[in-house]
Amino acid sequence: MRSAGCAINDYADRDFDRHVKRTAGRPLTSGKIRAWEAIAIAAALAFLSFLLILPLNGLTKIISVLALVIAATYPYMKRFFAIPQAYLGIAFGFGIPMVFAAVQNTVPPLAWLMLAANVFWSVAYDTAYAMVDRDDDLKLGIRTAAITFGQYDVLAIMFCYTGTLSIYAWIGLSLGFGVTYWLGLAAAASCVVYYHSLIESRDRAACYKAFQHNKWFGGLIFAGIATQYALAGN
């Protein structure tokens, strides 16, 4: 579904991308593939994703329909929504309630807390990403969090990272997680300090580097969770 979403996003943005330095060479924008091919691959990938959920319960199937709608409509949010990165966070994080539904046949408050943490995280890293294209987006009239936050962009990004870490800290305390979980969370927090050093200059290359490095932020939190359960034998 992530790949299907990328195909739909590039299809929706094909007329904008040719005017943005970073995206001008994308296959659809540059003419290497045609618009109908992007739609076809998105449909094929969505169909394969649907096949994967067929063995699962009814609640998961219902949530998957909503997830599909959110993923398909995200690319158009930047036309009118001031912070489309928040909608992106919902689209990218909707696998969280789906997993709870598949395993527990219910979606507890914990799932929605984790989704909220994912929204904070998505706004943080994708605002840094949007800072790369801010000048081009202003010319095109596209709305992004980097434009909406303006001179407070760095502060807003740090606030969102703090939101993510705070939610996971609360989860760790509530579930009585041990030291390995907190080590993972501390390591992720150290990444945020690094990101601040990169984005405070608002340099394009540095902001893009911060965006790319976020795989480590998420990976460290995941490692803390996985290690916690592995050592607990659950």
N, C-alpha and C positions, 0 to 999 in steps of 0.2 A: 504493500500500500504506500510505503514511503516513495518507492520508485514511480508508482502510478501518479502520486501527488506531484512529483517533480515534473513528469511529462505534462500534466495539466497546467502546472504553473508556467512552464516555458511556452505552452500554447497560448495561455491567456496574456502573457507579457511579450509576445513576439514583436509587437509593434513598438513597444517601449525599449526592449533590450538592445535594439540596433543603435540607440542613441546614448547608451551607457557604456563607458570604456570597458568595464570588467566583463560585460555580458555580450558585447558585440560579436564575439566569435562563437557563440553557442550554436550547435548544429541547426536548430530550427531557424534562428535569426539569420545565420549566414547562408541559408539556402541549401545546406548539405542534406537535410531531410525536409519533407513537406508537412504542412499542417495536418493533413489527414493521417499521416503516419504517426504523429504524436498522439492523436486521439485514439488511433487503433491500438497502440502499445499500452496506453493508459487503460483502455477497456479490457484488453487481454490480461493485464496484471491484476485489475480489480476482479475479474472473473476467477483467476487462480486463487486470489485471496478468499473469495466467497467459497470456493471448494474446500479450503482449509478449515472453515468454521462449520461445515455441514455436520460433522459428528458431535458438535457441541450443543449445549442446551438452548432452549428458546430465548431466555433472557439475553444470552450472548449474541444471538442472531439479531434481536431487536436493537441492541446497542450498536451492533456493527453497521446497521443501516444509517443510524445517526452519525456514526464515525465517517461513513462514506460521504454523506451530505456535507459535513464540515470540511473534509479534505478537498472536496470538489469545489467548494465555494471560497476557500481561503484566498486563492490568487486574486479574487475580485475585491477583497476587503480593502486593499491599499488604494482603491479608487475613492473611498469615502470615509473609512474608519481611521481615526487619528492614530491609533496604536495597533496596527494589524498584527504586530508581533504577539500580542496577547491571544488573538484568535489562532495564530500559528501554534502557540503553546497548547491550546485545547486540542487542535488537530493532531499534533505530534504525541500528545499525552493520553489520547483516548484509549490507547491500548491498556492503560492502567485499570479503569473500571471494567473493561472487557475481560481481563485476566481474573479479577475477583469474581465476576459473574460466572466465568467458565469453571472456576474451582469451587466456589462456595455457593453458587446459584443466588447470590445477593451482592449488592454493592454497599459495603459498610462505610461509615464516615471516614475511616482511614484511607479508603481509595480516593475520596474527593480531596482529602488533605494532600495526598501525594500528587494528585492532578494540579492542585493549586501551586504546589512547589514547582512543578514542571512549567507552569505558566510563568511564574517569576523567573525561572531559569531561562526560558525561551526569550522573554523580553530582554533579559540581560545580554545574552550572547548575540541575539539577532539585532539588537540596537547597535552593538559594536560593529556588526556586519553592515548595517545600514549607514553607519558613519563613513564607510568607504565610498558609498555612492551618493552621499548627501548633495553635493553640488549638482550632479546630473539629475537627481530626483526633483530638486527644486525647480530646475528648468522645465521638467516634464509635467510638473504638477502632481506627482505621486506623493501620497501621504505615508510617512514612516515615523516610527518612534523617535528616530534621531532628529527629525525635523520638528516634531511636536515638543520634545524635551528641550530643544534649542541649546542654550548655554548651560543648561543643567543636565546635559546628556550623561556626563561621567557620574554625577551624583545619583542620577536615576538608575544607572546600571549597577552601581554599588548597592543601592537600596534593594534592588531586585535580587542580587546575589545574597544579601543579608536575609531577605525573605525566604529564599530557598533553604539556606542553612538553618535558619531559625525553626522552620517547620520540621526539618529532619532532626533537629536537636530535640524538639518537643516529642516527636515520634519515638526517638531513642530513649528518652526519659520515661515515657508512658509505657513502653514495652519492656523496660528494664534491660536494655542492651548493654553488653559488656565493653571491655576496653578496645577490642579490635574495631568495633563499629565507630567509636569515638576517634580512633586513630585515622580511620578513613575520612571522617568528617573534618578533622583537623587538617589533613593533607589537602582536602578540597578547598578549605578556607585559605590555605597558603597560596593556592592557585589564584584566588581572587586578588590577593595582594600583588601578585605578578601581573594580573590583567590591568590593575589600576596603573601600574608603572608603564604599561604599553599604551593605554588609551588616553592618558592625561594630556599627551601632546596632540591628540587628534590626527596624527599622521596616518594616511591611508594604509600603508603597508603594515604599520604597527597594529592598527585596529583589526586588520584582516588576520594577522598573526594571533591576536587574542581570541578572535572568533574560532579559528581552527584549533586552538589549544583546548577548547572546551570539552573535547573528547576525554581529556584527562580528568577534568572536574567531575564529569558524570561517572567516569570509570572508577575513580577513587571512592565515590559514595557507594557505587555498586559493590566494589570489592569489600568495603566495610560491612555491608549488609550480608553478602554471600558468606564471608568468613564467620560472621556472627552465627548464622544458622548452621554452617558446617561444623563449627566447634561445639555448638549446642546439641548437635545430632538430630536436628529437626528438618 
